[in-house]
Amino acid sequence: MNFSFFVLLSLAGTLLAALVSCISAKGQGHRAVMTLLALSTGLGAIASAVFLLSGQSQLAISQSVWFFSTPFALSTLSALFFFLLNTVACLASVYAIKYVEQYAEIYNVRVLDGLMAIFVLGMQGVLLSSAPFGFLVFWEVMSISSFFLVMADKQAASVRAALFYLIMTHLGAGAILAGFLILSGSSIFEPFTRLAVLAQSLPPQTLFGVFLLFLFGFGSKAGLVPFHVWLPEAHPQAPSHISALMSGVMLKMALYGFLVMTFSVLPIRSSTEALIVIALGLLSAVYGVIYAVIERDVKRVLAFSSIENMGIIFTMIGVAMLVKSQGMDTFAHVAIGAALLFAIAHAFFKSGLFMGAGVMVHAAHSRSLEVMGGFSKRMPVFSGSMLILALAAAALPPFSAFMAEWTFIQNLVANLSQMSPFIQGVLVLVLVTMALVGGLALFAMIKLFGIGFLAEPRSEHAAHAKAPDALIAVPIFALAALTIFVGACAPWILSIIGFADLTSFETWHTNLVVAEATLNPLVLFDVLIALFLVVFVARRLLSNKKHERPYHTWDCGQPITSGMEYTATAFSSPIRFFFRMITRTKKNVIATPVLASNPWIASRIFSLDLRQIWYDVLYVPIQHACLWTSTQVRKLQNGVIQFYIALIFIALVVTLTIAL
Amino acid sequence: MNSILLTLVQFVATLAIAPFVVGLVRLFKARLQGRHGASPFLPYITYATLLKKQMVISKSTSWVFRLVPFVVLASTLFLVCVLPLVVFGGALSHLGHFMIIAGVLALGTAFLVMGGLESASAFGGMGASREMTLASLVEPAMIATFATFAVVTGAFTVDTMFASANILTSPALLPAIAALIMIALAENARYPVDNPATHLELTMVHEAMVLEYSGPYLAMLEYASGLKLTIFSLLVANVLFPMTLAVDATLIAIIMALGWMIIKVVIVSFLLALLESMIAKMRFYRMQEYLTIAFFFALAGLVFALIHITL
């Protein structure tokens, strides 16, 4: 069967959605556009899923002259990402139908819808293009449309974040373009397969330079530390369904690009490159997770958690590169499988969490966790699905991200003793850092859920929270269900995306098999459920269920108020203390005595200065250097016309000298 | 069939003995401190009484508060099923990968923390924050410890790891066992990490989280923490003396294993009580030092093991 028609139809539908939003009258057509987008992306998701299930490895979509003969094709890898993109985009469009209507007076709905469709189209195009020209065109479509989406609410903070994002993403795109130009010898129309052949004949130093350009280009898009500073600014400012797309899917585009470039195009030569990737990955994971723990803005927590997750994925890829350079192809294969499984898990749970954060922000009228709380009582079903997503994000069994970490760490430990001492050292560092990050990720997610959803509401708005509309809630439920599904059916999914050697099929189920260790996630899931039921039944049998009364929480005889509760700041205070060398937060307590006679009776103002160390250490000096240079250069502009002519002449001579 | 029987024996025996271990530690501690102490069988009566009592549920709480005791107890029961406590080679021991053990422990802790936060009081929040911190710092030490066992023995489940771990032939296990003991103390909220006997708000971690629970729910949580203490006591004893476990389902082997189990819990309880009577509790904000030591013990074991294999 030919799926290429359906993939093209999906692209056309997305384009049509953008067009419809352009021509529709102001304030109308929102539902039509979002429904159209949901249909077209749903079609794309189904087409790519069917392609993956069919077991084919290549599918040519089209190749037309008027797009400079860029071949459009799906491979197993791009089909996987195409599926993730379209599934999340489909659910995000359904979510957007009611979500955007809540904010109709803030956003320009027509423009928002049109840009969202173009954004999705850009990402679809990135995955389908298999030549630098198409790849870069769609990459820019994706970047620029998301730049406008970040500043959709037109607030000063959003505009600032969007401009920052624009600069970073264009530095990255410039690096990718430069990498392509060096590889192909100044033609960007050669397909990737041809680039791979050309790369064989380049000297190692050039290839290393190209690799660094790609690492910067894709790493800055993926939010790797230290190129991440734009991410926690830009992702939270966008509307929540756009945040979900940016965090859940757009980061994966960078991952996809990096995977294609490092494993299909560039020949792997040395372990230096791998060590750089591992170092950046571990740095991102640790830095991201510490800030995810101490941040108090719900969407910033999620943005930092994305940095952490991308750090883990890049660490897995770095390990794969490292062991591949040592000739251990099986190990590398497993590590890539784990990274892809983690990417699938992340696409679903992070999109769900961002969409849920949109509901929380709408209920509390603020992004601060400090004014939330009590949602689990007011929106029980929604909070249940958020609990599942948060536990999945914390990589707890039996959910999706855990299976990826199990695969990776099990494989790492199994192969540890057969390595050279240097590689062993690196792998032990990876192992313990990932364990530390796992512990702290649990902290961050429990803080998010515990402070955001449990106990008494901390503000008037939160106290009057209503359960979200069905159209808003259903995509979140669907993502929570997908998270459970990916966890329970991890072996099946791995076998579909080309990692069948990591699985073994038995009569009624598929096992994960990594280096002789087998795990059947379904059995794990069933055992946990069965034990839960055992406890449930035992409690019914052994004690009287109805024998209870409600009363307020005991608090030393005082009435309980939300002021007694722990806040997100207080909850994360031990971690802030233990990692104060890294975070360098500043705590300010200003005490002003109320009574002159008694200094103990004082009103206190507490503030916490969460500083971004990379911003202070790296970006502010760069900014100062740029400003200083431009001040110096401005001295040339002294109003003497002869001087300007002399400068033009010198510039001409220098240019000609270089060119000839 | 054999393995199912073995698992059943372990399940029933561990569940039956758990309150006795809690009572025994209290008795030994009382004797060491010059008090007469209550009977070691008192916890059985305490739990039975709690099951009959009326529950007081705080008005601030939601469905999560009611879910917590079930998940905490179920996650502990999972550990009873998969770990080698009384027998080797149980029916579910293939699920005992160290990542899963660490994950399920973390799952139970996460829910306990949410139960603490649900009460909306400062005590619950404080205990929750502290427990979460401890759990997130114990995790790397635990993974490193079990990774050492995996590297030394070449096995993946705790069951096979312990069955083939021999400290006489692989001394690299010694630091890992030291780390395991330190982790066991931290996981069970014992000295020097937490004081299980106190209700003084400034020192408590575990007790602060369960403060708002009463009646059957409190019984479930207390029973879960007693089970966890039993599990870790037996684990530490089994790694040193793996020959005391039953490997096949003959009557004699099972009776021997059960006898050994009682001897092991008595000795471990005594040592725990001795330890708790000799040392003081650490200040909470120095806890990262304790856990860093545990972590570096585990790491040292891993490095020694790798050097040992390479040489």
Interface residues (C-beta under 8 A of the other chain):
Chain A: G374 S376 K377 P380 S383 G384 L387 L391 A394 A395 L396 P397 F402 E405 W406 I409 Q410 V413 A414 L416 S417 P421 Q424 V428 L431 V432 A435 L436 G438 G439 L440 L442 F443 I446 K447 F449 G450 I451 F453 L454 A455 E456 E516 A517 T518 L519 V523 L524 V527 L528 L531 F532 V534 V535 F536 R539 L542 S543 N544 H547 E548 R549 P550 Y551 H552 T553 W554 D555 I560 S562 M564 E565 Y566 A570 F571 S572 S573 P574 I575 F577 F578
Chain B: L51 K52 K53 Q54 M55 V56 I57 S58 K59 S60 T61 S62 W63 V64 P69 F70 V71 L73 A74 S75 L77 F78 C81 L92 H94 L95 H97 M99 I100 G103 V104 A106 L107 A110 V113 M114 L117 E118 S119 A120 S121 A122 G124 G125 M126 A128 S129 R130 M132 T133 A135 S136 L137 V138 E139 P140 M142 I143 A144 A147 A150 V151 G154 F156 T157 L211 E212 G215 P216 A219 M220 F284 Y285 M287 Q288 F295 L299 L302 V303 A305 L306 I309 T310
